[in-house]
């Protein structure tokens, strides 16, 4: 962040500790401490019906690192718009990107007050680059783009990161509209990196997890791999295409290809 101190006229964020929030539940699954009892309760309820959810969270986080390294390195992208920042942890988008190229500019977007507090304090940039935070909702993509344009140059390629975010938009048509609005604003040579939960690997457990989160007040829409693939329509998918997050360009190990997890992902270039 260029200036982590809020301006005097900014009102202090109001934290709702009685309602679960996906960023804090995710933080709990990743072993973080930035969550509340209600988030822990929901996290445990989901884990009870779907024990693999912690593996999903860890593999999704690892995908972020591999995707950003590809984008900042091989693809040469220096601008990132990261929707659904979540709570800062190790190897955030700007840390990964700026290790590859210290001049990278990153704009984070989230609408949770706790995320805002931590982002201001912890999401600090290299001297050569920029790291900014927008307090905004993905359901208002016009506002997101307007605010992001203060930092990013939309005449040059941008990597749009939508990791675990569209599942928070329950209506399928609305999710597609949001994606279309955002991608249409990107110039040629930009990229979309997207991952979200599916019902592909263990449909019964996934359905129970989806129902549990909805009943707890933290609804998250699981989609099919085909629906995830549709978010990349009109874009050029990078190999290996739309796959489980554990299988997108994994690091080589002596144990062979990792098992699939239920979150699917892809990275694609805008022609």
C-alpha positions as CSV (number, residue, x, y, z in Angstrom):
1,X,0.0,0.0,0.0
2,X,1.3,3.5,-0.7
3,X,-0.4,4.9,2.4
4,X,-1.8,2.4,5.0
5,X,-3.2,5.2,7.1
6,X,-6.9,5.9,6.5
7,X,-7.9,9.5,5.8
8,X,-9.5,11.4,8.7
9,X,-12.9,11.4,7.1
10,X,-13.0,7.6,6.7
11,X,-15.3,6.0,9.1
12,X,-14.0,3.0,11.1
13,X,-15.0,-0.3,9.6
14,X,-17.8,-2.1,11.4
15,X,-17.0,-5.7,12.1
16,X,-19.9,-8.1,12.2
17,X,-18.8,-11.0,14.4
18,X,-22.2,-12.6,14.5
19,X,-22.4,-13.6,10.8
20,X,-19.9,-15.9,9.1
21,X,-17.9,-14.5,6.2
22,X,-16.3,-16.5,3.5
23,X,-12.9,-14.8,3.8
24,X,-12.7,-15.6,7.5
25,X,-14.0,-19.2,7.1
26,X,-11.3,-19.7,4.4
27,X,-8.7,-18.2,6.8
28,X,-9.8,-20.7,9.4
29,X,-9.4,-23.7,7.0
30,X,-5.9,-22.4,6.1
31,X,-4.9,-22.4,9.8
32,X,-5.1,-18.7,10.2
33,X,-6.1,-16.7,13.4
34,X,-8.1,-13.9,11.7
35,X,-11.5,-15.4,12.3
36,X,-14.3,-15.5,14.9
37,X,-16.2,-18.3,16.7
38,X,-19.0,-18.1,14.1
39,X,-16.5,-18.6,11.3
40,X,-14.9,-21.5,13.1
41,X,-18.3,-23.0,13.8
42,X,-19.2,-22.9,10.1
43,X,-15.8,-24.1,9.1
44,X,-16.1,-27.2,11.3
45,X,-19.7,-27.9,10.2
46,X,-18.5,-27.9,6.5
47,X,-15.5,-30.0,7.4
48,X,-17.7,-32.5,9.2
49,X,-19.7,-33.2,6.0
50,X,-16.8,-32.6,3.6
51,X,-13.5,-33.5,5.3
52,X,-11.5,-32.7,2.1
53,X,-12.3,-29.0,2.3
54,X,-9.0,-28.2,4.0
55,X,-7.1,-29.8,1.2
56,X,-9.2,-27.8,-1.3
57,X,-8.2,-24.6,0.5
58,X,-4.5,-25.4,0.5
59,X,-4.4,-26.5,-3.1
60,X,-6.4,-23.4,-4.2
61,X,-3.8,-21.3,-2.4
62,X,-1.0,-23.1,-4.1
63,X,-2.6,-22.6,-7.4
64,X,-2.6,-18.8,-6.8
65,X,1.1,-18.9,-6.4
66,X,1.7,-20.9,-9.6
67,X,-0.7,-18.8,-11.6
68,X,0.8,-15.5,-10.5
69,X,4.4,-16.8,-11.2
70,X,3.3,-17.8,-14.7
71,X,1.6,-14.4,-15.3
72,X,4.3,-12.2,-14.0
73,X,7.1,-14.4,-15.4
74,X,6.3,-16.2,-18.6
75,X,3.4,-14.0,-19.7
76,X,5.1,-10.8,-18.7
77,X,2.1,-9.2,-16.9
78,X,2.9,-6.3,-14.5
79,X,-0.6,-5.3,-13.5
80,X,-3.0,-7.4,-11.4
81,X,-6.6,-6.9,-10.3
82,X,-7.3,-9.4,-7.6
83,X,-11.0,-9.7,-6.7
84,X,-11.9,-11.3,-3.4
85,X,-8.6,-10.5,-1.6
86,X,-9.4,-12.5,1.5
87,X,-7.3,-12.2,4.6
88,X,-3.6,-11.6,4.0
89,X,-1.5,-14.7,4.6
90,X,1.8,-15.9,3.2
91,X,2.5,-15.5,-0.5
92,X,-0.2,-13.0,-1.4
93,X,-0.6,-12.0,-5.0
94,X,1.6,-9.0,-4.7
95,X,4.4,-10.8,-2.9
96,X,4.5,-13.6,-5.6
97,X,4.3,-11.1,-8.5
98,X,6.8,-8.6,-7.1
99,X,9.4,-11.4,-6.4
100,X,9.3,-12.0,-10.2
101,X,9.1,-8.3,-11.1
102,X,9.4,-5.7,-8.4
103,X,7.6,-3.1,-10.6
104,X,4.3,-5.0,-10.6
105,X,1.2,-3.1,-9.6
106,X,-1.5,-4.9,-7.7
107,X,-5.0,-3.8,-6.8
108,X,-6.9,-5.9,-4.3
109,X,-10.7,-5.8,-4.0
110,X,-12.8,-7.0,-1.1
111,X,-15.8,-5.8,1.0
112,X,-15.1,-7.3,4.4
113,X,-14.1,-4.7,7.1
114,X,-11.7,-7.1,8.8
115,X,-9.9,-7.7,5.4
116,X,-9.7,-3.9,5.0
117,X,-8.0,-3.4,8.4
118,X,-5.5,-6.2,7.7
119,X,-4.9,-5.1,4.1
120,X,-4.1,-1.6,5.1
121,X,-1.5,-2.8,7.6
122,X,0.0,-5.8,5.8
123,X,-0.3,-5.5,2.0
124,X,2.8,-3.4,1.5
125,X,4.5,-3.0,-1.9
126,X,8.1,-3.0,-3.1
127,X,9.4,0.6,-3.6
128,X,9.4,0.0,-7.4
129,X,5.8,-1.3,-7.5
130,X,2.3,-0.4,-6.2
131,X,-0.1,-2.2,-3.9
132,X,-3.6,-0.8,-3.4
133,X,-6.8,-2.0,-1.8
134,X,-10.3,-1.2,-2.9
135,X,-13.2,-1.6,-0.5
136,X,-15.8,-2.7,-3.1
137,X,-18.2,-5.5,-4.0
138,X,-17.7,-7.7,-7.0
139,X,-21.5,-7.4,-7.7
140,X,-20.7,-3.8,-8.8
141,X,-18.1,-4.4,-11.4
142,X,-18.4,-0.9,-12.8
143,X,-17.4,0.6,-9.5
144,X,-14.6,-1.9,-9.2
145,X,-13.2,-0.9,-12.6
146,X,-13.6,2.8,-11.9
147,X,-11.6,2.6,-8.7
148,X,-9.0,0.2,-10.1
149,X,-8.3,2.6,-13.0
150,X,-6.8,5.0,-10.4
151,X,-3.9,2.6,-10.1
152,X,-3.9,0.4,-13.2
153,X,-3.6,1.4,-16.8
154,X,-6.3,-0.3,-18.7
155,X,-4.6,0.5,-22.0
156,X,-2.0,-2.1,-21.0
157,X,-2.5,-5.8,-20.2
158,X,-4.0,-6.7,-16.8
159,X,-4.3,-10.0,-15.1
160,X,-7.8,-10.4,-13.6
161,X,-7.7,-12.7,-10.6
162,X,-11.1,-14.3,-9.7
163,X,-10.1,-17.0,-7.2
164,X,-13.0,-18.5,-5.2
165,X,-15.1,-15.3,-5.8
166,X,-17.9,-16.2,-8.2
167,X,-19.2,-18.9,-6.0
168,X,-20.3,-16.1,-3.7
169,X,-22.7,-15.0,-6.5
170,X,-25.5,-17.5,-6.3
171,X,-27.3,-16.6,-9.5
172,X,-25.6,-18.2,-12.6
173,X,-26.6,-15.4,-15.0
174,X,-25.4,-12.7,-12.6
175,X,-22.1,-14.5,-12.3
176,X,-21.7,-14.6,-16.0
177,X,-22.6,-10.9,-16.4
178,X,-20.0,-9.9,-13.8
179,X,-17.3,-11.9,-15.6
180,X,-18.4,-10.4,-18.9
181,X,-18.4,-6.8,-17.6
182,X,-14.9,-7.2,-16.2
183,X,-13.3,-9.1,-19.1
184,X,-14.8,-6.6,-21.6
185,X,-12.8,-3.8,-19.9
186,X,-9.5,-5.6,-20.4
187,X,-7.3,-4.8,-23.4
188,X,-5.9,-7.5,-25.7
189,X,-3.1,-9.5,-24.1
190,X,-4.8,-9.5,-20.7
191,X,-5.4,-12.7,-18.7
192,X,-8.2,-14.2,-16.6
193,X,-7.2,-16.5,-13.8
194,X,-10.2,-18.1,-12.2
195,X,-11.0,-20.9,-9.8
196,X,-14.1,-21.9,-7.9
197,X,-15.7,-24.8,-6.2
198,X,-17.4,-27.6,-8.1
199,X,-19.4,-30.7,-7.4
200,X,-17.2,-32.8,-9.6
201,X,-15.0,-34.9,-7.3
202,X,-17.4,-36.0,-4.5
203,X,-20.9,-34.8,-5.5
204,X,-22.6,-36.0,-2.4
205,X,-20.2,-34.4,0.1
206,X,-20.1,-31.2,-2.0
207,X,-23.8,-30.9,-2.0
208,X,-23.9,-31.4,1.8
209,X,-21.2,-28.7,2.2
210,X,-23.1,-26.3,-0.1
211,X,-26.3,-26.8,2.0
212,X,-24.4,-26.4,5.3
213,X,-22.9,-23.1,4.2
214,X,-26.2,-21.8,2.9
215,X,-28.0,-22.7,6.2
216,X,-25.3,-21.1,8.2
217,X,-25.6,-17.8,6.4
218,X,-22.5,-18.1,4.2
219,X,-23.9,-19.4,0.9
220,X,-21.4,-20.6,-1.7
221,X,-22.6,-21.8,-5.1
222,X,-20.9,-24.9,-6.5
223,X,-20.9,-25.2,-10.2
224,X,-20.0,-28.0,-12.7
225,X,-16.6,-28.0,-14.4
226,X,-18.4,-27.2,-17.6
227,X,-19.9,-24.1,-16.0
228,X,-16.4,-23.1,-14.8
229,X,-15.1,-23.6,-18.3
230,X,-17.8,-21.4,-19.7
231,X,-16.3,-18.4,-17.8
232,X,-13.4,-18.7,-20.3
233,X,-15.5,-18.4,-23.4
234,X,-13.9,-16.2,-26.1
235,X,-10.5,-16.5,-24.3
236,X,-7.5,-18.6,-25.2
237,X,-7.0,-21.2,-22.4
238,X,-3.4,-21.9,-21.4
239,X,-2.4,-25.5,-21.0
240,X,-3.6,-27.7,-19.3
241,X,-7.0,-26.0,-19.6
242,X,-9.7,-26.2,-17.0
243,X,-8.6,-28.7,-14.4
244,X,-8.6,-29.3,-10.6
245,X,-6.5,-26.7,-8.8
246,X,-4.2,-29.4,-7.7
247,X,-3.4,-30.3,-11.3
248,X,-2.8,-26.9,-12.9
249,X,1.0,-27.1,-13.6
250,X,1.9,-28.7,-10.3
251,X,5.5,-28.9,-9.2
252,X,7.1,-32.2,-9.9
253,X,7.3,-34.7,-7.0
254,X,8.4,-38.3,-6.7
255,X,4.8,-39.3,-6.0
256,X,3.4,-38.4,-9.4
257,X,0.3,-36.4,-10.2
258,X,-1.6,-35.1,-7.2
259,X,-5.2,-36.2,-6.6
260,X,-8.0,-34.1,-7.9
261,X,-9.8,-31.8,-5.4
262,X,-13.2,-30.3,-6.0
263,X,-12.1,-26.8,-6.9
264,X,-11.4,-26.3,-10.7
265,X,-9.4,-23.6,-12.3
266,X,-7.9,-22.2,-15.5
267,X,-5.8,-19.3,-16.9
268,X,-6.7,-17.8,-20.2
269,X,-5.5,-14.9,-22.5
270,X,-7.7,-12.3,-24.1
271,X,-6.9,-12.2,-27.8
